[in-house]
Amino acid sequence: MHIVIFTGGESPEPELAENFFSWAGRPSLTVAADSGLDTLELYAGFFGKEYFSPGAIVGDMDSISDRGLLEKYPHAKIMESPADKDFSDTELSLFHCANEKKTPRDIITLVGGNGGRADHFIGIYETFASDEHADFWICGNQLIVRLGDGGFLSAYGIGKKDVISAARIPSFYDRGTLDTSGLEWGSDVMRKKGMPSLSNRISKNSLEKSLPVTFAARDGGFLVFLPLGCRIEKFSPGEK
């Protein structure tokens, strides 16, 4: 099962996400968080309305471009919340989608959330430490992948100038090891606290031989930042 949440803020053009959705497949459930409905409309225009149609629309609806859009989806569950609340529209959407997951192998993809509000960005980052989190975050021109303890990822199609980074999720600031292959600077030189690797790149050998880059999480949780146009070969989320 593939669940997709569209949230507010800037999002990449849908054609940049084509490789990812070709791999992840058509969503079983699509949710729009407030102005994420505008982004959903953009993606539906590219992929097709049958590909992205909201099963639920969540939030206080204070930043949606036109409330008339709600009438366009009569079959969607409208979950309107007050403007003053303890949780963001993105968090409320994650709570809803986590309850919709049927098995631990089901994945949640979050689209959007980029922009000029650092507090909003940090707010989304911190959700990856909670039980109700996304597995993938499409933000800017990056594909951000969450790996829990025992999680594994391999990806192809990374170019010479592409930037690869890794961060620990907040609850594992000084714990965990990220074993890698195919990077210019590997696990042996990565930081033991905070962000293990910032602005890394594919190794010359892996680039010339078209080998994948791989990541395996041990005793901690990590976010791996990849170029959005890469191709995922294998993925296992690991433990929470």
N, C-alpha and C positions, 0 to 999 in steps of 0.2 A: 504494500500500500504506500502510495506516494501522496503526501499532503503538502500543499503549497499555500503559503501566507504572503499576500501582498501588503506591505506596510507603507506609510507615508515617507516623505523625503525623496531625494533623488535616487533613480535607479538606472541601470545601464539600458541601452537600446536592446530590444528583444532579440535582434539577430545575433548579438554577441553571446547570448545565452543558448543558442541553438544546439551547440555540442552537448551542453549539460543536459538539456531536456531530451535530447535524442538518447542519452544514456539512462537518465532517471525514469523516463517514460511519462506518459500522460497521467496527470494527477487523478487520484480517486476522489479527492476532496480539495476544493479551493476556497480559501477564506480571504476576505478583504478587511483590513484594519483601517477604518476611517478613509483618509484620502488614498489609501492603497487601492481603493476601487478605481481611481483614475489610472493607476499603473496597470491594474488588471485589464482595463479597457484597451490600453495600448498594446499589451501582450496578446490579448484576444484578437486584435486587428491583424497581428502578424501570424500567430499560430492557428487562428481560427476560433470562433466562438464556442465550438463544440469541445475545444481543448481547455479553455479557461472560462468557466462560468461559476459564479460564487454560490457555494452551498450555504454560506453564512457571511453576514456583514456585521462587523463588530466595532464599537466605539461610540464616542460622543457626537460624531459627525460634524465637528466644528471646523474641519479643514477640507472636507470634500468640496470639489469645485461646484457641484450642482446637486442639491438634494433630490432633484428630479431623477437622478440616476438610480435611486433606490427603487423607483417604480418600474424600471426597466427589467428588474429581476424579481418578479412576484413570487417565485418559488424559493427564494433565498430566505433563510432565517435571519431576521433583523434583531441583533442583540445590542440595543442602544443603552449606553451607560451615561451617568452624569459627568459633566465636565470636571468637577472636583472629585477626585477619587484616588485611592491608594496605588492603583496599578495603571500602567500605560495601556493604550489600545493594543500595542504589540504584545504586551504580557497577557492581556485578556484573551487575545487570539491564540497565543501559545497554550494557555490553560485549556481552552476549548479543544484545540487540536490534539493535545496530549491525551485527553479523555477519549478521543475518537480512534486512537491507535489501537490496533487489534493484537499485534505481536511486537516483540522487541526489534524485529527486522524491518518494521515499517519506518519510513523516513519522513522528516519534515524539512521543507526548504523555505527559507525566508527570503523574499525579494524586496529590495529597497532599504531605506533607512540611512542612506548617505546624505550629506548636506553640511550646512554651516553650523549646526548645533552640536558642539562637542558633548554636552550633557546627554543629548539623545543617543549619540553614538555609544557613549560609555554605558548608558542604560541598557542598550541592546547587548553590548559585550558581557555585562554582568549576568544576563539571562542564561548564558552558556554554563554557568555554575549551578543552575537550578535543575530540578528534576524535569521541569517543563521547558525544554530547550529545542532549538532547531539543530539539525544535523549538518545542514548546508546554509550558507548565507551568501546570496548574490548581491554584492555591494560595490558600487563604482565599477571598475573594470576587473574586479577580483572575485574569485570563487573561494570562499572561506569554509573550511571543512573542520568539523569538530571530531576529535579522536579521544574517546575515553580510554581508561586503562585496558590494554590489550587490543586497542583499535589499530587498524592497518589501512594504508592508502597507497596506491601506485597510480601514476599519471604520465601520459605521453603528450607530445605536441608542445613542449616547452622550448621557447626560442632562446637564443644567445642573450638577448637584452631583457628577457622577462625577469621580473623580480619575484623571489620566493622568500617568505618570512614565516616565522612560527612564534606563537605566544602561548603562555600557560593560561588556562582559565583561572579566574580569581582565587578559587579555593585551593589551588595547587601552586601558589606563587614560588615556593622554595622546595618543591617536590617533583619527582618524576623525571624520566629520561625519554628523549625522543631519538630513537635509532633511525638513521637515514642512510640512503645510498643514492648516488647520482648527483650529489651536490658538490659545489666547489669547496665549501667549508662544512665538514661533516660533524657527526655527533661528538667526536673527541674534543672539538674546540668550542662547542656550544656552551652558553652560560648556564650555570646551575640554578640560578634564580631569575625570576621575571621572564623576559622574552629570550628564548634560547638563541634565536637567530633573526637578525634584521637585514633585509636587502641582500639575501643570499642569491645564488644563481646556479644553473645547471652546470655540471662539470664539463670540461672540454671532451673527455672521453665519452660521456653519455650523449653529448650533443652529436659528435661525429658518428657514433654507432647507433643513434636513434634509440637509446635505451631509456627506460622510464626512470623517474625519480620516485623513491619510496620512503614511507614514514611509518614507524611503528611506535606506539606509545606504551610505556611501562611505568607502573606505579604513579600515574598522574593523568591529567587531562590537558589537551592541547588544542589550539586552533592553528591550522595550516593555511597560509595565504598563497594562492596560486593565481596565475593569469586565467581569466574567465574562459578564454578560448581553448584551454587544454582539454585533453580527453582522459576521463577516468577509466582505468583498466579494472582495478579491484578496490573494493571498499568494505570495511567492517567497522562499525561504530565503536566497538568495545563496550566496557561497562560504563555506567553512569558516573 
